[in-house]
């Protein structure tokens, strides 16, 4: 009960949105017990002091996504986008499929891991969830705050600038753990990250991740030969079988749905890669590609051709 009261109090805290001074780089505050507080058998998720390689990775990721956030204007959510994810009539699209899986979000507490510009967090908050977003980029967190105020969901959102490994997250607090393209940035710490996410989830909580995955040796060789420009940080790569096995250890009933084979071509048809604001013929092409992917990638032998995988499952209520 005390933890719930503490969490509720965080929602009531006032946030200073003054742009006068830039936010400092997140500092590695530890989410851990002191040696004297530790119960018998206690095992820390991460080393007491971050390793040099971890600090370098955090700096690289923070700098990269700070630059991305600085290029994005703070503006209210497009009402067409809101309606799209409220109705979820096209589950052959990755994100609509995920919002359909979550169902009614009213009153749910959601942790948005690697929240970026806040697009997902704001959608969930507009649908009635109370969302905590966490990201390593201070500029992204500033953008999230501004967008939350513009969308009128400042009271239902909380944003934390911190590496996930050091974030102060209360145990047993969240109904849904959501990650959109974040775990493949955390491969060196994936085992500890999954333990931490499980610890801050309620019994029976729903986990939902969408990640780039490459399981086909042929696709890996083809990808290296084709000079496709992607905005990627130096340390990231698609998940492979070993990482999927690690995630599966923490979510024994993990289910997977594959996307993005032919629909990778959407970028050539959709206006600014925006489905809602594209013309009807362009949307029809995207629908055909998505439906074809749904059929092809449901065949077990062809699933590895998918470039994105949605992974979802629930904790046991006895955990």
C-alpha positions as CSV (number, residue, x, y, z in Angstrom):
1,X,0.0,0.0,0.0
2,X,2.8,2.4,0.8
3,X,4.4,1.8,-2.6
4,X,1.0,2.5,-4.3
5,X,0.7,5.8,-2.3
6,X,4.2,6.8,-3.3
7,X,3.5,6.1,-7.0
8,X,0.3,8.1,-6.9
9,X,2.2,10.9,-5.3
10,X,4.5,11.0,-8.3
11,X,1.6,11.7,-10.6
12,X,0.7,14.7,-8.6
13,X,4.2,16.3,-8.6
14,X,4.5,19.5,-10.6
15,X,6.9,19.4,-13.5
16,X,9.0,22.4,-14.4
17,X,8.9,22.8,-18.2
18,X,10.9,25.9,-18.4
19,X,13.2,25.8,-21.5
20,X,15.7,28.3,-20.0
21,X,18.3,25.7,-19.2
22,X,19.0,22.3,-20.9
23,X,18.4,19.1,-18.9
24,X,21.7,17.5,-17.8
25,X,22.8,14.1,-19.0
26,X,21.1,11.4,-16.9
27,X,23.2,10.4,-14.0
28,X,23.6,6.7,-13.0
29,X,21.6,6.7,-9.8
30,X,21.4,3.1,-8.6
31,X,18.1,1.3,-8.1
32,X,19.6,-1.0,-5.5
33,X,19.8,-1.8,-1.8
34,X,22.8,-1.0,0.4
35,X,24.7,-4.0,1.7
36,X,23.2,-3.6,5.1
37,X,19.7,-3.5,3.7
38,X,20.1,-6.5,1.4
39,X,18.1,-9.7,2.5
40,X,19.8,-13.1,2.4
41,X,20.3,-14.3,-1.1
42,X,19.8,-10.8,-2.6
43,X,21.5,-10.4,-6.0
44,X,21.9,-7.1,-7.7
45,X,20.6,-6.7,-11.2
46,X,23.6,-4.6,-12.3
47,X,27.1,-3.8,-10.9
48,X,27.2,-1.1,-8.1
49,X,29.2,1.2,-10.5
50,X,28.5,1.2,-14.2
51,X,31.2,-0.3,-16.4
52,X,33.1,2.0,-18.8
53,X,31.5,0.3,-21.8
54,X,28.0,0.9,-20.3
55,X,28.8,4.6,-19.8
56,X,30.1,4.9,-23.3
57,X,26.9,3.2,-24.7
58,X,24.6,5.5,-22.7
59,X,26.5,8.6,-23.9
60,X,26.3,7.4,-27.5
61,X,22.6,6.6,-27.3
62,X,21.8,9.8,-25.5
63,X,23.6,12.0,-28.0
64,X,22.1,10.3,-31.0
65,X,18.5,10.6,-29.8
66,X,19.0,14.1,-28.5
67,X,19.7,15.1,-32.1
68,X,16.6,13.3,-33.3
69,X,14.4,15.0,-30.8
70,X,15.8,18.4,-31.6
71,X,14.5,18.1,-35.1
72,X,11.0,17.2,-34.1
73,X,8.4,20.0,-33.5
74,X,6.2,19.7,-30.4
75,X,2.6,19.6,-31.8
76,X,-0.7,18.0,-30.8
77,X,-1.5,14.5,-31.9
78,X,-3.2,14.2,-35.3
79,X,-6.9,13.3,-34.6
80,X,-6.8,10.8,-37.6
81,X,-4.0,9.0,-35.8
82,X,-6.0,8.9,-32.6
83,X,-9.0,7.4,-34.4
84,X,-6.8,4.8,-36.2
85,X,-5.5,3.3,-33.0
86,X,-8.8,3.6,-31.2
87,X,-10.5,1.4,-33.9
88,X,-7.6,-0.9,-34.9
89,X,-9.4,-2.2,-38.0
90,X,-6.2,-3.2,-39.7
91,X,-4.3,-5.7,-37.5
92,X,-2.0,-6.5,-40.4
93,X,-0.2,-3.4,-39.4
94,X,2.3,-3.9,-36.5
95,X,1.1,-1.1,-34.2
96,X,-2.6,-1.6,-34.8
97,X,-2.1,-5.2,-33.9
98,X,-0.4,-4.2,-30.6
99,X,-3.1,-1.8,-29.6
100,X,-5.8,-4.4,-30.3
101,X,-3.9,-6.8,-28.1
102,X,-3.9,-4.3,-25.2
103,X,-7.7,-3.7,-25.4
104,X,-9.3,-1.3,-23.0
105,X,-6.6,0.8,-21.4
106,X,-8.8,2.8,-19.0
107,X,-7.2,2.8,-15.5
108,X,-4.2,0.7,-16.5
109,X,-0.7,1.6,-15.4
110,X,1.7,1.4,-18.3
111,X,5.5,1.5,-18.4
112,X,6.7,2.7,-21.9
113,X,10.3,1.6,-22.0
114,X,12.4,3.8,-24.3
115,X,9.5,6.2,-24.9
116,X,11.3,8.4,-27.4
117,X,9.2,11.3,-28.6
118,X,6.2,10.1,-26.5
119,X,4.0,9.1,-29.4
120,X,3.0,5.8,-27.9
121,X,2.8,7.1,-24.4
122,X,0.4,9.9,-25.4
123,X,-1.8,7.6,-27.4
124,X,-2.2,5.3,-24.4
125,X,-2.8,8.3,-22.1
126,X,-5.5,9.6,-24.5
127,X,-7.2,6.2,-24.2
128,X,-7.3,6.4,-20.4
129,X,-4.0,4.8,-19.2
130,X,-1.6,6.3,-16.7
131,X,1.7,6.1,-18.4
132,X,5.3,6.3,-17.2
133,X,7.7,6.8,-20.0
134,X,11.4,6.3,-19.6
135,X,14.2,7.3,-22.0
136,X,17.9,8.0,-21.9
137,X,17.6,11.1,-24.1
138,X,17.0,14.3,-22.1
139,X,15.8,16.1,-25.3
140,X,13.3,13.4,-25.9
141,X,12.0,13.7,-22.4
142,X,11.6,17.5,-22.8
143,X,9.7,16.9,-26.0
144,X,7.4,14.3,-24.2
145,X,6.5,16.9,-21.5
146,X,5.7,19.6,-24.1
147,X,3.6,17.2,-26.2
148,X,1.7,15.9,-23.1
149,X,0.7,19.4,-22.2
150,X,-0.4,20.1,-25.7
151,X,-2.6,17.0,-25.7
152,X,-4.0,17.6,-22.3
153,X,-2.6,14.5,-20.7
154,X,0.0,16.0,-18.5
155,X,-1.8,14.7,-15.4
156,X,-1.8,11.1,-16.7
157,X,1.8,10.9,-17.8
158,X,5.2,10.8,-16.1
159,X,8.5,10.9,-17.9
160,X,11.8,9.8,-16.5
161,X,15.2,10.6,-18.1
162,X,17.5,7.7,-17.1
163,X,19.2,4.6,-18.5
164,X,16.7,1.8,-17.8
165,X,19.4,-0.1,-15.9
166,X,19.6,2.6,-13.2
167,X,16.0,3.8,-13.2
168,X,14.1,4.0,-9.9
169,X,11.0,2.0,-10.7
170,X,8.8,0.6,-7.9
171,X,8.3,-3.1,-7.7
172,X,4.9,-4.5,-8.7
173,X,3.6,-1.2,-10.1
174,X,2.6,-1.7,-13.8
175,X,-0.2,-3.6,-15.5
176,X,1.5,-3.3,-19.0
177,X,5.1,-3.2,-19.9
178,X,5.5,-1.8,-23.4
179,X,8.6,-1.5,-25.5
180,X,8.8,-0.3,-29.1
181,X,12.2,-1.0,-30.7
182,X,14.1,-0.7,-27.4
183,X,15.4,-4.1,-26.4
184,X,17.8,-4.4,-29.4
185,X,19.6,-1.3,-27.9
186,X,20.1,-3.2,-24.6
187,X,21.5,-6.5,-25.8
188,X,24.6,-6.3,-23.5
189,X,22.3,-6.0,-20.5
190,X,19.3,-7.9,-21.7
191,X,19.2,-10.5,-19.0
192,X,19.3,-7.9,-16.2
193,X,16.9,-5.6,-18.0
194,X,14.3,-8.4,-18.3
195,X,14.7,-9.2,-14.6
196,X,14.2,-5.6,-13.8
197,X,11.1,-5.2,-16.0
198,X,9.6,-8.4,-14.4
199,X,10.3,-7.0,-10.9
200,X,8.4,-3.7,-11.6
201,X,5.4,-5.5,-13.2
202,X,2.3,-6.6,-11.3
203,X,1.4,-10.3,-11.1
204,X,-0.4,-11.1,-14.3
205,X,1.0,-8.0,-16.1
206,X,1.0,-8.0,-19.9
207,X,4.4,-7.6,-21.7
208,X,4.4,-6.3,-25.3
209,X,7.5,-5.7,-27.3
210,X,8.1,-4.9,-31.0
211,X,11.6,-5.4,-32.1
212,X,13.7,-5.7,-35.3
213,X,14.7,-9.4,-35.7
214,X,17.0,-11.2,-38.2
215,X,16.9,-15.0,-38.0
216,X,17.6,-15.8,-41.6
217,X,21.3,-16.1,-42.7
218,X,20.2,-15.3,-46.2
219,X,18.4,-12.1,-45.1
220,X,21.5,-11.0,-43.1
221,X,23.8,-11.5,-46.1
222,X,21.3,-9.7,-48.4
223,X,21.0,-6.8,-45.9
224,X,24.7,-6.3,-45.9
225,X,24.9,-6.2,-49.7
226,X,22.0,-3.7,-50.2
227,X,23.0,-0.1,-49.2
228,X,19.7,0.8,-47.4
229,X,20.1,3.9,-45.3
230,X,18.7,3.5,-41.8
231,X,18.8,5.8,-38.8
232,X,20.6,3.6,-36.3
233,X,22.9,4.0,-33.4
234,X,26.4,2.5,-33.5
235,X,25.6,-0.2,-30.8
236,X,22.3,-1.6,-32.1
237,X,21.5,-4.6,-34.2
238,X,18.4,-6.8,-34.8
239,X,17.7,-9.5,-32.2
240,X,18.8,-13.0,-33.0
241,X,17.8,-16.4,-31.6
242,X,19.9,-16.1,-28.4
243,X,18.2,-12.8,-27.4
244,X,14.7,-14.2,-28.1
245,X,15.5,-17.2,-25.9
246,X,16.6,-14.8,-23.1
247,X,13.3,-12.9,-23.3
248,X,11.4,-16.2,-23.4
249,X,13.0,-17.3,-20.2
250,X,11.2,-14.5,-18.4
251,X,7.9,-14.9,-20.2
252,X,7.4,-18.7,-20.6
253,X,4.2,-18.3,-22.5
254,X,5.7,-15.8,-25.0
255,X,3.9,-15.5,-28.3
256,X,5.3,-14.0,-31.5
257,X,3.8,-12.4,-34.5
258,X,6.0,-11.5,-37.5
259,X,5.8,-8.3,-39.7
260,X,7.7,-6.3,-42.3
261,X,8.7,-8.4,-45.2
262,X,7.0,-6.9,-48.3
263,X,5.7,-4.0,-46.1
264,X,9.2,-2.7,-45.9
265,X,8.3,-1.1,-49.2
266,X,5.7,1.2,-47.5
267,X,8.3,4.0,-47.4
268,X,8.0,4.2,-51.2
269,X,4.2,4.5,-51.3
270,X,3.1,6.4,-48.1
271,X,3.4,10.1,-48.0
272,X,6.2,10.8,-45.5
273,X,5.6,7.3,-44.3
274,X,2.3,8.4,-42.8
275,X,-0.6,6.1,-43.5
276,X,-3.4,8.4,-42.2
277,X,-2.4,11.4,-44.4
278,X,-1.7,9.4,-47.6
279,X,-4.1,9.2,-50.5
280,X,-6.5,6.3,-50.8
281,X,-4.5,4.6,-53.6
282,X,-1.3,4.8,-51.5
283,X,-3.2,3.4,-48.5
284,X,-4.6,0.5,-50.6
285,X,-1.0,-0.4,-51.7
286,X,0.1,-0.4,-48.0
287,X,-3.0,-2.6,-47.1
288,X,-2.2,-5.1,-49.8
289,X,1.4,-5.4,-48.7
290,X,0.4,-5.7,-45.1
291,X,-2.2,-8.4,-45.8
292,X,0.2,-10.3,-48.0
293,X,2.8,-10.2,-45.2
294,X,0.2,-11.5,-42.8
295,X,-0.5,-14.5,-45.0
296,X,3.1,-15.3,-45.9
297,X,4.6,-14.8,-42.4
298,X,2.0,-17.1,-40.8
299,X,3.6,-20.0,-42.6
300,X,6.2,-21.5,-40.2
301,X,8.9,-21.9,-42.7
302,X,8.6,-18.3,-43.9
303,X,8.4,-16.5,-40.6
304,X,12.1,-15.8,-40.4
305,X,11.7,-13.5,-43.5
306,X,9.9,-11.0,-41.3
307,X,12.1,-8.0,-40.2
308,X,10.0,-7.1,-37.1
309,X,8.6,-9.4,-34.4
310,X,5.9,-8.5,-31.9
311,X,6.5,-10.5,-28.7
312,X,3.8,-10.7,-26.1
313,X,2.8,-12.6,-23.0
314,X,1.7,-12.3,-19.4
315,X,3.3,-13.1,-16.1
316,X,1.9,-15.7,-13.9
317,X,-0.5,-14.2,-11.3
318,X,1.5,-16.2,-8.8
319,X,4.8,-14.5,-9.6
